[in-house]
């Protein structure tokens, strides 16, 4: 997996103060996307063990980890994202993982990574469907609170 950047003090991508990773790779190619530079999964820098450790260490003083992109659930990213979320939850079981994806929950409900995701924002970005809902780019996107990969609330 490659990544574009990460922020170690993010106030806009989820509740509280977060560490946010923007991965490379997205097959959705949504018109009007704000992160077109992250579509190419081969762009960016390799997400290796040193980067993962730096990212996880930064989470110690914050409320949680946010994964965006690109799409963290691009098939080429799933293994690394699953491992990252698993290790995050092992270290910080009381902190939250937020994940943005262009896939609908129904399409990816069987992925192991969702066991460690607390909030999933799902659905492709649709520029012609503006929204005032927090943490969503377009009105079709859903904010799903998960427990064990299952939806427990939709906002």
NUVEX-869958 format. One record per residue: x, y, z of N, C-alpha, C in turn; chain; residue in three letters. Coordinates in steps of 0.02 Angstrom, whole numbers. Example, Ala and Ser with C-alpha at 12.3 -4.5 7.8 and 13.67 -1.06 7.14 Angstrom:
// NUVEX-869958
+--------+--------+--------+--------+--------+--------+--------+--------+--------+---+-----+
:    n.X :    n.Y :    n.Z :   ca.X :   ca.Y :   ca.Z :    c.X :    c.Y :    c.Z : c :   r :
+--------+--------+--------+--------+--------+--------+--------+--------+--------+---+-----+
:    660 :   -284 :    390 :    615 :   -225 :    390 :    660 :   -165 :    390 : A : ALA :
:    642 :   -112 :    354 :    684 :    -53 :    357 :    645 :      2 :    394 : A : SER :
+--------+--------+--------+--------+--------+--------+--------+--------+--------+---+-----+
// end
This chain:
// NUVEX-869958
+--------+--------+--------+--------+--------+--------+--------+--------+--------+---+-----+
:    n.X :    n.Y :    n.Z :   ca.X :   ca.Y :   ca.Z :    c.X :    c.Y :    c.Z : c :   r :
+--------+--------+--------+--------+--------+--------+--------+--------+--------+---+-----+
:     42 :    -59 :      0 :      0 :      0 :      0 :     45 :     62 :      0 : A : UNK :
:     21 :    113 :    -34 :     54 :    178 :    -32 :      9 :    229 :      1 : A : UNK :
:     40 :    281 :     26 :      1 :    334 :     58 :     23 :    401 :     31 : A : UNK :
:    -23 :    449 :     34 :    -10 :    516 :     10 :     18 :    560 :     65 : A : UNK :
:    -14 :    558 :    124 :      7 :    600 :    180 :    -30 :    577 :    243 : A : UNK :
:     -7 :    603 :    300 :    -47 :    595 :    360 :    -39 :    657 :    403 : A : UNK :
:    -92 :    670 :    442 :    -94 :    726 :    488 :    -92 :    698 :    559 : A : UNK :
:    -53 :    728 :    602 :    -48 :    704 :    671 :    -90 :    745 :    719 : A : UNK :
:   -126 :    795 :    694 :   -171 :    834 :    737 :   -227 :    861 :    694 : A : UNK :
:   -277 :    819 :    682 :   -331 :    834 :    636 :   -396 :    844 :    675 : A : UNK :
:   -429 :    899 :    662 :   -491 :    916 :    698 :   -553 :    910 :    653 : A : UNK :
:   -546 :    891 :    590 :   -603 :    892 :    545 :   -624 :    824 :    518 : A : UNK :
:   -585 :    772 :    527 :   -601 :    707 :    499 :   -622 :    657 :    553 : A : UNK :
:   -675 :    675 :    589 :   -702 :    633 :    642 :   -704 :    670 :    708 : A : UNK :
:   -732 :    638 :    757 :   -741 :    669 :    823 :   -675 :    674 :    861 : A : UNK :
:   -663 :    731 :    892 :   -605 :    740 :    933 :   -543 :    757 :    892 : A : UNK :
:   -486 :    749 :    924 :   -421 :    761 :    892 :   -396 :    694 :    866 : A : UNK :
:   -382 :    691 :    801 :   -368 :    628 :    769 :   -302 :    628 :    731 : A : UNK :
:   -278 :    569 :    717 :   -223 :    558 :    671 :   -256 :    532 :    607 : A : UNK :
:   -243 :    564 :    551 :   -277 :    546 :    488 :   -227 :    526 :    435 : A : UNK :
:   -238 :    468 :    406 :   -197 :    441 :    353 :   -237 :    443 :    288 : A : UNK :
:   -206 :    472 :    236 :   -235 :    472 :    169 :   -196 :    422 :    126 : A : UNK :
:   -229 :    368 :    108 :   -197 :    316 :     69 :   -205 :    330 :     -5 : A : UNK :
:   -164 :    297 :    -46 :   -170 :    302 :   -119 :   -208 :    241 :   -144 : A : UNK :
:   -245 :    252 :   -198 :   -283 :    199 :   -230 :   -357 :    209 :   -223 : A : UNK :
:   -390 :    221 :   -279 :   -463 :    226 :   -279 :   -488 :    208 :   -349 : A : UNK :
:   -535 :    163 :   -352 :   -564 :    142 :   -416 :   -629 :    178 :   -432 : A : UNK :
:   -655 :    217 :   -385 :   -721 :    248 :   -394 :   -719 :    307 :   -442 : A : UNK :
:   -665 :    347 :   -442 :   -656 :    404 :   -487 :   -717 :    449 :   -487 : A : UNK :
:   -739 :    470 :   -428 :   -798 :    512 :   -421 :   -786 :    581 :   -451 : A : UNK :
:   -832 :    604 :   -493 :   -827 :    671 :   -522 :   -828 :    722 :   -466 : A : UNK :
:   -782 :    770 :   -469 :   -779 :    822 :   -418 :   -741 :    803 :   -356 : A : UNK :
:   -708 :    746 :   -356 :   -669 :    723 :   -298 :   -618 :    775 :   -277 : A : UNK :
:   -610 :    783 :   -211 :   -562 :    831 :   -184 :   -491 :    802 :   -180 : A : UNK :
:   -484 :    737 :   -189 :   -419 :    704 :   -180 :   -399 :    663 :   -242 : A : UNK :
:   -408 :    692 :   -301 :   -391 :    657 :   -363 :   -319 :    631 :   -363 : A : UNK :
:   -274 :    667 :   -331 :   -204 :    647 :   -329 :   -194 :    580 :   -293 : A : UNK :
:   -243 :    557 :   -256 :   -237 :    494 :   -220 :   -267 :    434 :   -257 : A : UNK :
:   -293 :    444 :   -316 :   -324 :    389 :   -353 :   -275 :    335 :   -374 : A : UNK :
:   -216 :    355 :   -396 :   -166 :    307 :   -421 :   -134 :    270 :   -362 : A : UNK :
:   -147 :    206 :   -358 :   -121 :    167 :   -301 :    -45 :    162 :   -300 : A : UNK :
:    -13 :    175 :   -357 :     60 :    171 :   -360 :     93 :    238 :   -345 : A : UNK :
:     54 :    291 :   -338 :     81 :    356 :   -321 :     95 :    359 :   -246 : A : UNK :
:    125 :    413 :   -224 :    138 :    422 :   -153 :    200 :    384 :   -130 : A : UNK :
:    200 :    369 :    -66 :    258 :    335 :    -35 :    235 :    268 :     -6 : A : UNK :
:    281 :    221 :     -1 :    263 :    156 :     28 :    244 :    163 :    102 : A : UNK :
:    191 :    129 :    121 :    170 :    126 :    191 :    205 :     65 :    221 : A : UNK :
:    261 :     78 :    255 :    301 :     23 :    283 :    294 :     21 :    359 : A : UNK :
:    331 :    -25 :    390 :    327 :    -34 :    462 :    347 :     29 :    500 : A : UNK :
:    396 :     66 :    475 :    418 :    128 :    509 :    363 :    181 :    507 : A : UNK :
:    330 :    188 :    451 :    275 :    236 :    445 :    218 :    215 :    491 : A : UNK :
:    201 :    151 :    490 :    147 :    127 :    533 :    163 :    142 :    607 : A : UNK :
:    225 :    129 :    627 :    244 :    141 :    697 :    239 :    215 :    714 : A : UNK :
:    262 :    259 :    670 :    257 :    331 :    683 :    185 :    353 :    688 : A : UNK :
:    143 :    327 :    645 :     71 :    343 :    645 :     39 :    320 :    710 : A : UNK :
:     52 :    258 :    730 :     22 :    231 :    791 :     48 :    267 :    853 : A : UNK :
:    112 :    284 :    854 :    139 :    321 :    911 :    105 :    389 :    917 : A : UNK :
:     91 :    422 :    862 :     57 :    487 :    863 :    -13 :    481 :    891 : A : UNK :
:    -44 :    423 :    887 :   -112 :    413 :    911 :   -116 :    412 :    988 : A : UNK :
:    -61 :    403 :   1021 :    -61 :    397 :   1094 :    -93 :    457 :   1129 : A : UNK :
:    -83 :    516 :   1101 :   -107 :    577 :   1133 :   -171 :    604 :   1101 : A : UNK :
:   -203 :    565 :   1059 :   -262 :    589 :   1024 :   -321 :    542 :   1034 : A : UNK :
:   -378 :    561 :   1005 :   -440 :    524 :   1016 :   -449 :    464 :    970 : A : UNK :
:   -412 :    462 :    915 :   -420 :    406 :    871 :   -384 :    413 :    805 : A : UNK :
:   -396 :    364 :    762 :   -365 :    357 :    696 :   -419 :    364 :    643 : A : UNK :
:   -405 :    404 :    592 :   -450 :    411 :    535 :   -414 :    388 :    473 : A : UNK :
:   -451 :    351 :    431 :   -424 :    326 :    368 :   -465 :    353 :    310 : A : UNK :
:   -431 :    386 :    264 :   -464 :    416 :    207 :   -420 :    405 :    146 : A : UNK :
:   -433 :    441 :     93 :   -391 :    428 :     34 :   -405 :    477 :    -21 : A : UNK :
:   -400 :    444 :    -79 :   -405 :    376 :   -102 :   -461 :    339 :    -67 : A : UNK :
:   -454 :    275 :    -68 :   -502 :    232 :    -33 :   -463 :    180 :      7 : A : UNK :
:   -469 :    182 :     74 :   -435 :    132 :    115 :   -455 :     61 :     98 : A : UNK :
:   -514 :     52 :     68 :   -537 :    -16 :     53 :   -528 :    -35 :    -20 : A : UNK :
:   -487 :      4 :    -56 :   -465 :    -18 :   -123 :   -435 :    -88 :   -113 : A : UNK :
:   -448 :   -135 :   -157 :   -422 :   -204 :   -147 :   -348 :   -207 :   -131 : A : UNK :
:   -307 :   -163 :   -160 :   -235 :   -164 :   -147 :   -217 :   -138 :    -78 : A : UNK :
:   -264 :   -105 :    -44 :   -251 :    -77 :     22 :   -278 :   -119 :     80 : A : UNK :
:   -321 :   -164 :     66 :   -359 :   -198 :    119 :   -315 :   -235 :    170 : A : UNK :
:   -265 :   -269 :    147 :   -222 :   -307 :    194 :   -186 :   -260 :    242 : A : UNK :
:   -154 :   -208 :    216 :   -117 :   -161 :    259 :   -164 :   -122 :    304 : A : UNK :
:   -222 :   -102 :    279 :   -270 :    -64 :    320 :   -297 :   -109 :    375 : A : UNK :
:   -311 :   -171 :    359 :   -335 :   -218 :    411 :   -283 :   -226 :    466 : A : UNK :
:   -220 :   -235 :    447 :   -167 :   -243 :    497 :   -159 :   -179 :    539 : A : UNK :
:   -161 :   -122 :    507 :   -155 :    -58 :    542 :   -211 :    -51 :    593 : A : UNK :
:   -272 :    -64 :    573 :   -329 :    -57 :    619 :   -325 :   -107 :    676 : A : UNK :
:   -304 :   -168 :    661 :   -298 :   -220 :    713 :   -246 :   -199 :    765 : A : UNK :
:   -189 :   -174 :    742 :   -137 :   -152 :    788 :   -158 :    -90 :    827 : A : UNK :
:   -192 :    -44 :    794 :   -218 :     15 :    829 :   -263 :     -6 :    886 : A : UNK :
:   -311 :    -51 :    873 :   -358 :    -73 :    925 :   -324 :   -113 :    980 : A : UNK :
:   -271 :   -149 :    962 :   -234 :   -186 :   1013 :   -202 :   -136 :   1062 : A : UNK :
:   -172 :    -83 :   1035 :   -139 :    -33 :   1077 :   -188 :     14 :   1112 : A : UNK :
:   -241 :     31 :   1077 :   -287 :     83 :   1102 :   -360 :     59 :   1098 : A : UNK :
:   -378 :     10 :   1138 :   -444 :    -20 :   1132 :   -502 :     29 :   1146 : A : UNK :
:   -489 :     82 :   1181 :   -542 :    129 :   1197 :   -546 :    189 :   1150 : A : UNK :
:   -503 :    190 :   1099 :   -504 :    244 :   1050 :   -539 :    220 :    987 : A : UNK :
:   -557 :    268 :    945 :   -598 :    250 :    887 :   -561 :    253 :    821 : A : UNK :
:   -584 :    210 :    775 :   -562 :    210 :    705 :   -621 :    234 :    663 : A : UNK :
:   -608 :    287 :    624 :   -656 :    311 :    574 :   -627 :    294 :    506 : A : UNK :
:   -670 :    272 :    459 :   -647 :    254 :    393 :   -697 :    278 :    340 : A : UNK :
:   -670 :    313 :    290 :   -709 :    337 :    233 :   -697 :    290 :    175 : A : UNK :
:   -752 :    269 :    140 :   -746 :    226 :     82 :   -801 :    243 :     31 : A : UNK :
:   -785 :    233 :    -32 :   -836 :    240 :    -84 :   -882 :    180 :    -90 : A : UNK :
:   -864 :    126 :    -58 :   -907 :     67 :    -58 :   -964 :     76 :     -8 : A : UNK :
:  -1020 :     43 :    -22 :  -1075 :     42 :     26 :  -1061 :    -15 :     76 : A : UNK :
:  -1085 :     -6 :    137 :  -1074 :    -57 :    188 :  -1097 :   -126 :    163 : A : UNK :
:  -1152 :   -128 :    128 :  -1178 :   -192 :    104 :  -1129 :   -228 :     58 : A : UNK :
:  -1087 :   -191 :     23 :  -1038 :   -220 :    -24 :   -977 :   -248 :     12 : A : UNK :
:   -962 :   -223 :     71 :   -899 :   -239 :    105 :   -910 :   -267 :    175 : A : UNK :
:   -972 :   -283 :    192 :   -989 :   -303 :    261 :   -949 :   -363 :    286 : A : UNK :
:   -925 :   -405 :    241 :   -889 :   -465 :    261 :   -814 :   -454 :    269 : A : UNK :
:   -789 :   -393 :    258 :   -717 :   -381 :    265 :   -697 :   -380 :    339 : A : UNK :
:   -642 :   -414 :    354 :   -618 :   -420 :    423 :   -602 :   -352 :    453 : A : UNK :
:   -580 :   -304 :    413 :   -560 :   -239 :    440 :   -617 :   -206 :    477 : A : UNK :
:   -679 :   -219 :    458 :   -736 :   -185 :    491 :   -744 :   -206 :    563 : A : UNK :
:   -714 :   -261 :    583 :   -715 :   -281 :    654 :   -683 :   -228 :    698 : A : UNK :
:   -636 :   -190 :    670 :   -599 :   -140 :    708 :   -617 :    -68 :    690 : A : UNK :
:   -668 :    -59 :    649 :   -691 :      8 :    630 :   -751 :     27 :    673 : A : UNK :
:   -749 :     86 :    701 :   -804 :    110 :    744 :   -854 :    153 :    705 : A : UNK :
:   -829 :    191 :    658 :   -872 :    234 :    617 :   -852 :    227 :    544 : A : UNK :
:   -901 :    210 :    502 :   -890 :    202 :    431 :   -931 :    256 :    395 : A : UNK :
:   -898 :    296 :    354 :   -934 :    342 :    310 :   -930 :    310 :    241 : A : UNK :
:   -989 :    289 :    216 :   -989 :    250 :    154 :  -1025 :    285 :     98 : A : UNK :
:  -1010 :    262 :     37 :  -1042 :    287 :    -23 :   -997 :    333 :    -63 : A : UNK :
:  -1005 :    330 :   -127 :   -966 :    373 :   -172 :   -985 :    446 :   -163 : A : UNK :
:   -936 :    489 :   -176 :   -949 :    561 :   -175 :   -990 :    579 :   -237 : A : UNK :
:  -1044 :    616 :   -227 :  -1086 :    639 :   -282 :  -1091 :    715 :   -278 : A : UNK :
:  -1052 :    749 :   -319 :  -1047 :    822 :   -316 :  -1114 :    857 :   -325 : A : UNK :
:  -1161 :    825 :   -361 :  -1226 :    857 :   -373 :  -1276 :    844 :   -315 : A : UNK :
:  -1251 :    815 :   -260 :  -1294 :    804 :   -202 :  -1261 :    834 :   -140 : A : UNK :
:  -1257 :    901 :   -137 :  -1225 :    933 :    -79 :  -1260 :    916 :    -14 : A : UNK :
:  -1224 :    924 :     41 :  -1252 :    907 :    106 :  -1228 :    957 :    159 : A : UNK :
:  -1266 :    961 :    212 :  -1244 :    998 :    271 :  -1231 :    950 :    329 : A : UNK :
:  -1238 :    886 :    315 :  -1225 :    835 :    367 :  -1150 :    834 :    383 : A : UNK :
:  -1133 :    830 :    446 :  -1062 :    830 :    464 :  -1027 :    767 :    438 : A : UNK :
:   -964 :    777 :    419 :   -917 :    724 :    400 :   -935 :    688 :    335 : A : UNK :
:   -979 :    716 :    296 :   -997 :    687 :    232 :   -986 :    738 :    177 : A : UNK :
:   -965 :    713 :    120 :   -954 :    758 :     63 :  -1016 :    768 :     21 : A : UNK :
:  -1061 :    718 :     20 :  -1123 :    724 :    -18 :  -1179 :    689 :     20 : A : UNK :
:  -1240 :    708 :      2 :  -1299 :    688 :     42 :  -1313 :    613 :     40 : A : UNK :
:  -1288 :    577 :    -10 :  -1299 :    505 :    -15 :  -1255 :    466 :     34 : A : UNK :
:  -1203 :    496 :     59 :  -1157 :    460 :    103 :  -1188 :    450 :    172 : A : UNK :
:  -1174 :    393 :    202 :  -1201 :    377 :    267 :  -1146 :    375 :    319 : A : UNK :
:  -1161 :    396 :    380 :  -1116 :    389 :    436 :  -1145 :    332 :    478 : A : UNK :
:  -1107 :    276 :    479 :  -1130 :    215 :    513 :  -1086 :    201 :    573 : A : UNK :
:  -1116 :    195 :    630 :  -1080 :    175 :    691 :  -1083 :     99 :    692 : A : UNK :
:  -1024 :     69 :    700 :  -1018 :     -4 :    697 :   -997 :    -33 :    764 : A : UNK :
:  -1015 :    -95 :    773 :   -989 :   -135 :    829 :   -980 :   -206 :    802 : A : UNK :
:   -918 :   -230 :    804 :   -903 :   -295 :    776 :   -919 :   -301 :    702 : A : UNK :
:   -915 :   -245 :    667 :   -928 :   -244 :    595 :  -1001 :   -235 :    577 : A : UNK :
:  -1045 :   -237 :    627 :  -1117 :   -230 :    616 :  -1140 :   -159 :    630 : A : UNK :
:  -1187 :   -135 :    591 :  -1214 :    -68 :    600 :  -1258 :    -67 :    662 : A : UNK :
:  -1241 :    -21 :    708 :  -1282 :    -13 :    768 :  -1320 :     53 :    767 : A : UNK :
:  -1299 :    100 :    726 :  -1335 :    164 :    719 :  -1315 :    196 :    653 : A : UNK :
:  -1363 :    231 :    623 :  -1350 :    270 :    562 :  -1368 :    342 :    576 : A : UNK :
:  -1323 :    386 :    559 :  -1336 :    458 :    570 :  -1337 :    494 :    504 : A : UNK :
+--------+--------+--------+--------+--------+--------+--------+--------+--------+---+-----+
// end
